[in-house]
Amino acid sequence: MQQLLQEEYPIRSAESMIALIREVGIIPFFKNPVRGWSIQELTHPDWWFSTSDELGPWDWKVDAVREGIVYGKYFARRAAFATAPMYGHLMNWRRSLPQYLVAEGVRGAASPTQPTTIDQRLQFNIAPILLSAIRSAGALDSAEIREVLEREVPPELRRKVGGHMEKYLLPRITKQSVDFLLGFLEMGTWVVVGDIARVYRGPNCEYKGWQRNTLTTPDELLCLAGSFATIPDSLTAVSADARSQATGQAVDLGDVPSWAKFLEDDSPSLPSCTPQESRDFLLEHLCALFPDSRKALEKMI
């Protein structure tokens, strides 16, 4: 893997991009504080909108999603890719954090009954409605999300958010408010992109990069029942201590989701681990690849 990252611009096709994502496990789309940890930096400049007529990674992400890669805005509300096992660890960690639990209506000490900021009020009052709607439908596109929120969120609840956000909620729910809510849900690992459809327009039905996303839950996408109760530890151990503490849960082969093919063939079960163990695994894995970036990685994970 180290050799792959040391190659100059290893991404030159959809196949090479997907192969790199699977090798690294989890990687942002755009440049970020961790130098070299992005699809953008690892793509040959000719394929990044500059000199090529091809669309490069902007189009290859469609193939990545359809090959089982988990895609969404889960690093600083910006796009990223992950294999299902690696995303599982991120999901296990993020869903344990109080600031994201409000999406399920969990209102603990860190999620006050009376949220104080405008952002907290929006997340507290409307995010659970949106998450419930996506869960019920299985998947929704942005237009359908706006229709659902228009119908399910009464004006008095929108006014309760107040402040500068009120103009994005009244008299109509706007794209800006939907984008904010989806960004919050994606950061909390409650929602990911389910599929990306290429859109062909004009009299000649040309494709120039127009795309339409549907949003779903990771649970639906990965064929899981409820929350991520058992977290696969990818192709390597979390740690000797974590493995000794983990408890295995037998899995019926008929229930194994599609991403299980990326696990070791001789794995008899999918081990469970604590949220902290998942975070430690992600940090250890990424710090091995980017040893000088631990502080930045800690902030991003």
KEMAR-562431 format. One line per 8 residues: number of its first residue (from 1); their letters; for each residue x, y, z of N, C-alpha, C. Coordinates in steps of 0.02 Angstrom, whole numbers, padded with zeros to 5 digits. Layout:
REM KEMAR-562431
NUM) A) X/Y/Z/X/Y/Z/X/Y/Z | ...;
This chain:
REM KEMAR-562431
1) MQQLLQEE) 00042/-00060/00000/00000/00000/00000/00043/00063/00000 | 00097/00063/00039/00142/00120/00040/00168/00134/-00029 | 00186/00081/-00066/00212/00090/-00134/00159/00121/-00179 | 00097/00101/-00171/00043/00128/-00212/00036/00203/-00201 | 00039/00225/-00139/00033/00296/-00124/00093/00336/-00146 | 00150/00303/-00152/00210/00338/-00173/00215/00345/-00249 | 00173/00309/-00285/00172/00317/-00358/00149/00388/-00376 | 00176/00415/-00429/00154/00481/-00451/00089/00474/-00490;
9) YPIRSAES) 00036/00503/-00462/-00030/00503/-00493/-00053/00432/-00512 | -00066/00389/-00462/-00088/00320/-00477/-00159/00316/-00506 | -00198/00370/-00499/-00267/00368/-00524/-00269/00397/-00595 | -00286/00353/-00643/-00292/00373/-00713/-00354/00345/-00747 | -00394/00309/-00709/-00454/00277/-00736/-00501/00261/-00679 | -00563/00243/-00695/-00611/00223/-00644/-00586/00162/-00606 | -00556/00115/-00643/-00532/00053/-00613/-00475/00067/-00564 | -00429/00112/-00583/-00373/00126/-00538/-00396/00166/-00478;
17) MIALIREV) -00447/00208/-00486/-00473/00246/-00429/-00506/00198/-00379 | -00546/00153/-00403/-00580/00105/-00360/-00530/00060/-00325 | -00478/00039/-00361/-00426/-00003/-00331/-00390/00034/-00275 | -00376/00098/-00285/-00341/00136/-00234/-00386/00146/-00172 | -00450/00160/-00183/-00496/00167/-00126/-00497/00103/-00084 | -00498/00047/-00118/-00499/-00017/-00082/-00433/-00030/-00046 | -00379/-00006/-00074/-00314/-00015/-00041/-00308/00030/00020 | -00326/00094/00013/-00320/00141/00068/-00375/00130/00119;
25) GIIPFFKN) -00435/00112/00096/-00490/00097/00141/-00538/00154/00150 | -00512/00214/00161/-00554/00273/00171/-00514/00334/00151 | -00544/00377/00109/-00506/00433/00081/-00552/00489/00058 | -00537/00552/00074/-00576/00609/00050/-00568/00619/-00025 | -00617/00653/-00055/-00614/00669/-00125/-00566/00727/-00138 | -00570/00779/-00096/-00532/00840/-00108/-00472/00846/-00061 | -00427/00891/-00079/-00369/00907/-00037/-00394/00926/00033 | -00354/00909/00083/-00371/00922/00153/-00307/00930/00192;
33) PVRGWSIQ) -00311/00942/00258/-00249/00953/00296/-00199/00895/00295 | -00220/00835/00278/-00174/00778/00274/-00147/00774/00202 | -00086/00793/00194/-00057/00796/00127/-00053/00727/00094 | -00079/00722/00033/-00076/00660/-00004/-00135/00614/00007 | -00179/00632/00054/-00236/00589/00070/-00299/00616/00036 | -00301/00611/-00029/-00361/00633/-00066/-00359/00606/-00137 | -00417/00596/-00164/-00422/00576/-00234/-00393/00630/-00279 | -00406/00692/-00262/-00382/00748/-00302/-00306/00748/-00310;
41) ELTHPDWW) -00270/00738/-00255/-00197/00740/-00257/-00167/00679/-00291 | -00203/00624/-00293/-00177/00563/-00322/-00199/00552/-00394 | -00236/00599/-00421/-00261/00595/-00490/-00214/00634/-00536 | -00199/00605/-00593/-00157/00641/-00642/-00192/00706/-00661 | -00156/00762/-00663/-00187/00827/-00679/-00228/00827/-00743 | -00209/00787/-00792/-00246/00786/-00855/-00318/00761/-00845 | -00329/00726/-00789/-00396/00697/-00777/-00435/00738/-00726 | -00408/00794/-00704/-00443/00834/-00653/-00469/00899/-00684;
49) FSTSDELG) -00511/00892/-00732/-00546/00949/-00762/-00503/00997/-00803 | -00438/00987/-00806/-00395/01038/-00835/-00385/01032/-00910 | -00355/00977/-00933/-00339/00972/-01004/-00377/00918/-01040 | -00414/00877/-01004/-00448/00820/-01036/-00521/00836/-01048 | -00547/00808/-01103/-00618/00814/-01117/-00658/00764/-01075 | -00623/00716/-01045/-00656/00668/-01003/-00671/00699/-00935 | -00716/00668/-00898/-00738/00697/-00834/-00699/00671/-00774 | -00658/00622/-00784/-00615/00597/-00730/-00653/00575/-00668;
57) PWDWKVDA) -00624/00587/-00609/-00655/00564/-00546/-00725/00589/-00536 | -00743/00646/-00565/-00810/00673/-00557/-00862/00625/-00587 | -00841/00588/-00637/-00886/00537/-00666/-00870/00468/-00639 | -00807/00454/-00625/-00788/00388/-00600/-00820/00372/-00533 | -00841/00423/-00496/-00874/00409/-00432/-00938/00370/-00441 | -00970/00376/-00500/-01030/00336/-00515/-01012/00262/-00515 | -00957/00245/-00548/-00935/00175/-00550/-00914/00151/-00480 | -00883/00196/-00442/-00861/00177/-00374/-00921/00158/-00331;
65) VREGIVYG) -00973/00200/-00333/-01033/00186/-00293/-01065/00120/-00314 | -01065/00107/-00379/-01097/00046/-00403/-01053/-00016/-00393 | -00991/-00005/-00373/-00946/-00060/-00356/-00943/-00073/-00281 | -00989/-00042/-00244/-00992/-00055/-00172/-00953/-00008/-00127 | -00927/00047/-00156/-00891/00097/-00116/-00943/00143/-00083 | -00933/00159/-00019/-00979/00202/00018/-00957/00275/00007 | -01002/00315/-00021/-00986/00384/-00040/-01033/00433/-00004 | -01005/00485/00023/-01046/00535/00056/-01002/00591/00083;
73) KYFARRAA) -01033/00641/00113/-00996/00699/00140/-00985/00689/00215 | -00937/00646/00231/-00928/00630/00302/-00860/00650/00329 | -00823/00692/00293/-00763/00723/00320/-00770/00799/00311 | -00780/00835/00366/-00789/00908/00363/-00844/00927/00313 | -00896/00885/00309/-00953/00895/00264/-00932/00897/00191 | -00876/00865/00176/-00853/00860/00107/-00848/00787/00086 | -00849/00775/00022/-00855/00708/-00006/-00796/00663/00013 | -00812/00599/00021/-00761/00549/00037/-00784/00481/00013;
81) FATAPMYG) -00737/00435/00007/-00751/00366/-00012/-00724/00319/00041 | -00758/00262/00049/-00734/00212/00097/-00759/00143/00077 | -00720/00092/00094/-00746/00025/00088/-00797/00015/00144 | -00840/-00034/00137/-00892/-00045/00188/-00862/-00061/00256 | -00811/-00105/00262/-00783/-00117/00329/-00754/-00055/00362 | -00718/-00014/00323/-00689/00046/00353/-00743/00097/00371 | -00793/00103/00328/-00848/00148/00345/-00884/00123/00408 | -00887/00057/00415/-00918/00029/00475/-00885/00053/00539;
89) HLMNWRRS) -00819/00058/00539/-00784/00084/00598/-00800/00157/00609 | -00803/00196/00555/-00820/00267/00562/-00891/00274/00589 | -00935/00232/00564/-01005/00232/00585/-01011/00214/00659 | -00973/00164/00680/-00975/00142/00749/-00952/00199/00796 | -00902/00238/00775/-00877/00293/00815/-00924/00353/00814 | -00942/00376/00754/-00981/00437/00749/-01050/00431/00781 | -01081/00373/00776/-01148/00365/00805/-01147/00361/00881 | -01088/00359/00909/-01083/00359/00983/-01078/00430/01010;
97) LPQYLVAE) -01069/00480/00966/-01058/00549/00988/-01125/00584/01000 | -01133/00617/01058/-01196/00648/01077/-01222/00699/01025 | -01176/00737/00994/-01199/00788/00947/-01234/00759/00886 | -01221/00695/00871/-01254/00664/00814/-01315/00622/00835 | -01319/00605/00900/-01374/00563/00923/-01441/00600/00920 | -01439/00667/00915/-01503/00703/00911/-01541/00684/00848 | -01506/00656/00798/-01540/00635/00736/-01592/00581/00750 | -01582/00544/00805/-01630/00493/00824/-01672/00515/00883;
105) GVRGAASP) -01669/00580/00899/-01709/00605/00953/-01681/00591/01022 | -01616/00572/01025/-01584/00559/01089/-01562/00626/01117 | -01586/00643/01176/-01574/00709/01203/-01540/00704/01271 | -01475/00691/01269/-01437/00682/01330/-01408/00748/01355 | -01358/00741/01399/-01328/00800/01429/-01295/00845/01378 | -01263/00814/01327/-01229/00854/01276/-01278/00877/01222 | -01340/00855/01225/-01391/00876/01177/-01449/00906/01217 | -01443/00969/01236/-01491/00999/01283/-01562/00997/01258;
113) TQPTTIDQ) -01609/00990/01305/-01680/00990/01288/-01698/01055/01254 | -01667/01109/01274/-01677/01174/01242/-01612/01194/01206 | -01603/01172/01144/-01542/01189/01108/-01533/01264/01102 | -01472/01286/01107/-01460/01359/01112/-01445/01392/01045 | -01407/01360/01002/-01389/01392/00938/-01440/01376/00884 | -01438/01416/00832/-01483/01405/00775/-01470/01337/00743 | -01406/01320/00735/-01390/01255/00705/-01417/01198/00748 | -01409/01203/00814/-01435/01151/00858/-01511/01144/00853;
121) RLQFNIAP) -01545/01201/00848/-01618/01199/00843/-01640/01166/00777 | -01604/01180/00724/-01621/01149/00659/-01610/01074/00663 | -01553/01053/00690/-01537/00982/00696/-01585/00947/00743 | -01600/00980/00798/-01642/00951/00851/-01715/00942/00829 | -01741/00992/00793/-01812/00991/00776/-01828/00958/00709 | -01782/00961/00661/-01800/00939/00593/-01760/00878/00569 | -01697/00871/00592/-01657/00814/00569/-01690/00747/00584 | -01721/00736/00643/-01754/00671/00654/-01811/00657/00605;
129) ILLSAIRS) -01846/00710/00585/-01901/00701/00536/-01873/00679/00469 | -01818/00711/00448/-01787/00693/00384/-01759/00623/00386 | -01724/00604/00439/-01697/00537/00444/-01752/00485/00443 | -01806/00498/00479/-01862/00451/00480/-01892/00443/00410 | -01897/00497/00373/-01925/00495/00305/-01881/00453/00258 | -01815/00463/00263/-01770/00424/00220/-01772/00350/00239 | -01775/00336/00303/-01780/00266/00325/-01844/00234/00299 | -01899/00271/00303/-01964/00243/00282/-01966/00231/00206;
137) AGALDSAE) -01937/00277/00168/-01939/00271/00095/-01885/00225/00069 | -01832/00215/00106/-01775/00176/00082/-01723/00219/00049 | -01746/00266/00006/-01701/00313/-00028/-01743/00371/-00055 | -01715/00430/-00054/-01749/00490/-00080/-01699/00534/-00116 | -01720/00567/-00169/-01677/00617/-00200/-01693/00685/-00169 | -01655/00737/-00188/-01662/00802/-00155/-01731/00833/-00165 | -01760/00824/-00224/-01827/00851/-00236/-01879/00817/-00192 | -01873/00751/-00185/-01919/00714/-00143/-01910/00733/-00069;
145) IREVLERE) -01848/00746/-00049/-01835/00767/00020/-01871/00833/00035 | -01866/00880/-00010/-01899/00945/00000/-01975/00936/00005 | -02003/00893/-00037/-02075/00880/-00035/-02095/00851/00032 | -02056/00803/00057/-02071/00771/00121/-02068/00822/00178 | -02016/00864/00178/-02009/00912/00231/-02064/00965/00228 | -02083/00985/00168/-02138/01033/00161/-02202/01005/00192 | -02211/00940/00183/-02272/00908/00207/-02269/00891/00282 | -02211/00870/00305/-02206/00842/00373/-02184/00893/00426;
153) VPPELRRK) -02154/00948/00406/-02130/00997/00455/-02177/01056/00456 | -02219/01064/00507/-02267/01119/00509/-02232/01187/00516 | -02265/01240/00492/-02235/01308/00496/-02213/01328/00566 | -02252/01308/00617/-02233/01328/00686/-02167/01296/00707 | -02153/01235/00683/-02090/01203/00699/-02032/01236/00662 | -02046/01259/00602/-01994/01294/00563/-01978/01361/00596 | -02029/01394/00621/-02017/01459/00655/-01977/01449/00719 | -01983/01390/00749/-01947/01376/00811/-01871/01378/00800;
161) VGGHMEKY) -01849/01363/00739/-01777/01365/00724/-01753/01437/00728 | -01790/01482/00695/-01777/01554/00701/-01712/01577/00670 | -01693/01638/00688/-01630/01667/00665/-01624/01671/00589 | -01563/01669/00566/-01551/01676/00494/-01577/01616/00454 | -01589/01558/00488/-01613/01499/00452/-01687/01504/00434 | -01723/01549/00467/-01796/01552/00455/-01811/01568/00382 | -01771/01610/00350/-01784/01627/00280/-01773/01568/00233 | -01736/01517/00257/-01725/01457/00217/-01779/01403/00230;
169) LLPRITKQ) -01823/01416/00278/-01875/01369/00296/-01945/01395/00282 | -01952/01461/00279/-02017/01492/00269/-02013/01546/00214 | -02062/01550/00170/-02123/01510/00169/-02113/01440/00140 | -02055/01429/00107/-02042/01363/00079/-01975/01336/00107 | -01969/01270/00108/-01905/01239/00126/-01858/01245/00066 | -01801/01273/00076/-01755/01286/00021/-01700/01233/00016 | -01664/01234/-00040/-01609/01188/-00051/-01554/01198/00002 | -01543/01261/00022/-01491/01274/00071/-01504/01239/00137;
177) SVDFLLGF) -01567/01240/00159/-01583/01207/00223/-01578/01131/00216 | -01598/01104/00159/-01592/01032/00147/-01519/01012/00146 | -01477/01051/00112/-01406/01036/00110/-01375/01036/00179 | -01395/01084/00221/-01368/01086/00289/-01388/01024/00328 | -01452/01005/00324/-01476/00947/00361/-01443/00883/00337 | -01436/00876/00271/-01403/00816/00244/-01330/00814/00264 | -01296/00873/00265/-01227/00874/00287/-01220/00850/00359 | -01266/00871/00402/-01266/00849/00472/-01277/00773/00477;
185) LEMGTWVV) -01325/00747/00439/-01340/00676/00441/-01283/00634/00411 | -01251/00661/00360/-01195/00624/00330/-01135/00624/00377 | -01123/00679/00411/-01068/00680/00459/-01081/00632/00517 | -01144/00624/00535/-01162/00577/00589/-01165/00505/00566 | -01152/00492/00502/-01155/00426/00470/-01226/00396/00471 | -01276/00440/00472/-01345/00417/00467/-01368/00412/00395 | -01336/00449/00351/-01357/00452/00280/-01295/00451/00236 | -01301/00415/00179/-01249/00415/00128/-01283/00417/00059;
193) VGDIARVY) -01242/00424/00007/-01268/00422/-00061/-01285/00350/-00078 | -01347/00338/-00099/-01367/00270/-00117/-01350/00252/-00188 | -01360/00299/-00234/-01344/00288/-00304/-01334/00355/-00338 | -01297/00355/-00393/-01287/00415/-00433/-01306/00398/-00504 | -01354/00434/-00532/-01377/00421/-00600/-01348/00475/-00646 | -01321/00454/-00702/-01299/00502/-00753/-01360/00530/-00789 | -01360/00595/-00800/-01417/00629/-00831/-01397/00652/-00901 | -01435/00631/-00950/-01422/00649/-01020/-01472/00701/-01041;
201) RGPNCEYK) -01446/00758/-01066/-01489/00815/-01081/-01481/00838/-01154 | -01528/00881/-01174/-01523/00912/-01240/-01551/00868/-01295 | -01556/00897/-01355/-01586/00860/-01412/-01545/00798/-01430 | -01479/00800/-01416/-01437/00743/-01433/-01424/00697/-01373 | -01459/00711/-01318/-01451/00671/-01257/-01378/00666/-01237 | -01346/00724/-01228/-01275/00725/-01211/-01266/00719/-01135 | -01212/00688/-01117/-01193/00683/-01046/-01131/00727/-01035 | -01139/00778/-00995/-01084/00824/-00980/-01070/00829/-00906;
209) GWQRNTLT) -01081/00774/-00872/-01066/00773/-00800/-01126/00785/-00756 | -01185/00796/-00784/-01244/00805/-00743/-01261/00740/-00709 | -01277/00744/-00646/-01291/00683/-00607/-01348/00697/-00558 | -01382/00644/-00539/-01435/00649/-00489/-01423/00596/-00436 | -01418/00619/-00374/-01404/00574/-00317/-01468/00553/-00282 | -01468/00493/-00256/-01519/00474/-00207/-01483/00464/-00140 | -01517/00481/-00086/-01489/00474/-00019/-01523/00415/00015 | -01484/00376/00051/-01511/00320/00088/-01474/00316/00154;
217) TPDELLCL) -01489/00265/00194/-01452/00254/00256/-01399/00201/00244 | -01343/00204/00281/-01293/00150/00275/-01323/00082/00291 | -01370/00081/00338/-01402/00018/00358/-01438/-00013/00298 | -01473/00029/00260/-01508/00005/00201/-01459/-00015/00146 | -01409/00027/00135/-01360/00015/00082/-01321/-00049/00093 | -01302/-00062/00155/-01261/-00120/00171/-01302/-00180/00195 | -01368/-00174/00187/-01413/-00230/00204/-01406/-00250/00277 | -01407/-00200/00321/-01400/-00214/00393/-01467/-00206/00427;
225) AGSFATIP) -01476/-00242/00479/-01537/-00235/00520/-01522/-00187/00577 | -01551/-00128/00576/-01539/-00080/00629/-01470/-00050/00625 | -01442/-00032/00682/-01377/-00001/00685/-01322/-00052/00671 | -01261/-00027/00663/-01204/-00070/00650/-01186/-00106/00714 | -01218/-00162/00727/-01208/-00196/00791/-01141/-00233/00793 | -01119/-00259/00735/-01055/-00293/00732/-01013/-00260/00679 | -00953/-00241/00696/-00911/-00203/00651/-00855/-00245/00624 | -00851/-00259/00559/-00795/-00297/00532/-00731/-00257/00539;
233) DSLTAVSA) -00675/-00290/00554/-00614/-00252/00563/-00570/-00255/00501 | -00601/-00250/00444/-00567/-00246/00380/-00521/-00306/00371 | -00464/-00295/00340/-00419/-00350/00325/-00363/-00358/00376 | -00364/-00314/00427/-00313/-00318/00479/-00345/-00314/00547 | -00308/-00331/00598/-00335/-00328/00666/-00339/-00256/00690 | -00389/-00242/00732/-00392/-00176/00764/-00331/-00167/00808 | -00319/-00213/00852/-00259/-00216/00893/-00264/-00281/00932 | -00209/-00302/00960/-00211/-00365/00998/-00258/-00358/01057;
241) DARSQATG) -00255/-00301/01092/-00299/-00290/01150/-00371/-00287/01130 | -00385/-00250/01075/-00454/-00242/01053/-00483/-00310/01033 | -00442/-00350/00998/-00467/-00415/00976/-00481/-00461/01036 | -00438/-00457/01086/-00448/-00500/01145/-00511/-00481/01183 | -00531/-00416/01177/-00590/-00393/01213/-00654/-00402/01173 | -00646/-00409/01106/-00705/-00412/01063/-00740/-00479/01072 | -00805/-00478/01061/-00844/-00539/01064/-00871/-00554/00995 | -00860/-00615/00971/-00883/-00633/00905/-00956/-00649/00904;
249) QAVDLGDV) -00987/-00638/00846/-01058/-00655/00837/-01064/-00695/00774 | -01088/-00755/00779/-01094/-00798/00720/-01143/-00767/00670 | -01127/-00775/00606/-01167/-00747/00553/-01188/-00802/00505 | -01252/-00807/00493/-01278/-00855/00444/-01257/-00832/00375 | -01230/-00877/00334/-01204/-00858/00268/-01258/-00827/00225 | -01320/-00845/00236/-01374/-00816/00196/-01387/-00743/00213 | -01361/-00721/00272/-01372/-00652/00293/-01312/-00607/00282 | -01257/-00636/00256/-01197/-00596/00246/-01208/-00546/00190;
257) PSWAKFLE) -01198/-00481/00204/-01209/-00430/00152/-01156/-00433/00098 | -01168/-00396/00043/-01125/-00400/-00016/-01053/-00381/-00002 | -01043/-00333/00046/-00975/-00311/00058/-00932/-00362/00094 | -00963/-00417/00118/-00925/-00466/00155/-00872/-00501/00112 | -00879/-00496/00045/-00829/-00527/00001/-00760/-00494/00008 | -00758/-00434/00038/-00695/-00400/00047/-00661/-00420/00113 | -00693/-00463/00152/-00663/-00488/00214/-00624/-00551/00199 | -00584/-00572/00247/-00547/-00634/00237/-00595/-00692/00231;
265) DDSPSLPS) -00581/-00738/00185/-00626/-00794/00172/-00635/-00839/00232 | -00583/-00844/00274/-00586/-00891/00329/-00614/-00859/00392 | -00641/-00799/00388/-00669/-00766/00447/-00736/-00797/00464 | -00742/-00831/00521/-00804/-00866/00538/-00858/-00819/00564 | -00839/-00759/00584/-00888/-00714/00613/-00866/-00642/00603 | -00912/-00596/00614/-00896/-00525/00611/-00888/-00499/00682 | -00827/-00482/00703/-00816/-00462/00773/-00848/-00395/00790 | -00865/-00387/00852/-00891/-00323/00875/-00836/-00288/00915;
273) CTPQESRD) -00841/-00222/00916/-00792/-00184/00955/-00825/-00119/00978 | -00794/-00087/01025/-00822/-00025/01052/-00811/00033/01004 | -00849/00088/01010/-00837/00146/00969/-00765/00172/00974 | -00738/00172/01035/-00669/00196/01044/-00619/00151/01008 | -00632/00086/01009/-00588/00040/00974/-00591/00051/00899 | -00650/00067/00874/-00657/00083/00802/-00617/00145/00785 | -00622/00197/00826/-00584/00259/00814/-00509/00245/00816 | -00487/00206/00866/-00416/00189/00872/-00392/00151/00810;
281) FLLEHLCA) -00434/00106/00785/-00414/00068/00725/-00406/00114/00665 | -00454/00159/00655/-00449/00205/00598/-00386/00248/00603 | -00372/00274/00663/-00313/00317/00672/-00249/00278/00662 | -00245/00217/00689/-00185/00177/00681/-00174/00160/00608 | -00227/00143/00573/-00222/00126/00502/-00198/00185/00461 | -00228/00243/00471/-00210/00302/00431/-00143/00332/00452 | -00127/00329/00516/-00062/00356/00538/-00004/00313/00511 | -00018/00249/00499/00034/00207/00469/00049/00231/00398;
289) LFPDSRKA) -00001/00258/00364/00008/00283/00296/00033/00354/00294 | 00011/00394/00344/00029/00465/00347/00055/00481/00418 | 00115/00458/00434/00140/00461/00503/00148/00531/00531 | 00154/00581/00490/00164/00649/00515/00099/00689/00521 | 00042/00655/00516/-00022/00691/00513/-00071/00671/00568 | -00046/00645/00623/-00091/00619/00674/-00140/00671/00700 | -00116/00732/00715/-00161/00783/00743/-00217/00800/00694 | -00199/00807/00631/-00250/00823/00581/-00299/00766/00574;
297) LEKMI) -00275/00704/00575/-00319/00646/00569/-00366/00641/00629 | -00340/00656/00688/-00382/00653/00748/-00440/00702/00743 | -00428/00760/00714/-00481/00809/00706/-00532/00786/00654 | -00509/00752/00601/-00554/00733/00547/-00595/00672/00563 | -00567/00626/00600/-00604/00565/00618/-00656/00581/00670;
